[in-house]
């Protein structure tokens, strides 16, 4: 019985969020986040920093200020292995940045494009953890309060 409840939980979350009432693409992007990203980063974007899973809340917007950081957000393993189209990858990444960036999001943020998704998929770093660590160091050097 517990197994059935655990299996049904992601579906229930998706249905609950889908009824929240925004546009179709936003609903699909939010559902994609719930299905492919929230297992690690949490429904609320808080992540699990103690286990090496970064939080999105109030800091993910800093990453898009750097070209390498913008690319990095679409090159993470969970997104690369989700099996979604480039359009859906772009939509879910745009959605999560808007949903979780808070004050870290610049007013000139541009949504991700299908072309970017194709480009970033083809140029994924060999060592994603090293790339993330170098981006954190660069952002900290620029004065951004990333954790």
JOQUI-V47197 format. One line per field, one symbol per residue. ss: DSSP state (H for helix, E for strand, L for the rest). phi: phi as a letter, one per 40 degrees, with the letter a starting at -180 (. if undefined). A space follows every 50 residues. Layout:
ss = ???
phi = ???
This chain:
ss = LHHHHHHHHHHHHHHHHHLLLLLHHHHHHHHHHHHHLHHHHLLLLLLEHH HLELLLLLLHHHHLLLHHHHHHHHHLHHHHLLLLLHHHHHHHHHHHHHHH LHHHLLLLLLLLLHHHHHHHHHLLLLLHHHHHHHHHHHHHHLLLLLL
phi = .cdcccccddcccccccccchccdccccccccdccbbcdbcgdcgcgadc bgbcccdfaccccccbdccccdccbcddccbcgccccccccccdcccccb cfccccccdbdcbcccdcccccbcccbccccdcccdccccccgcccb
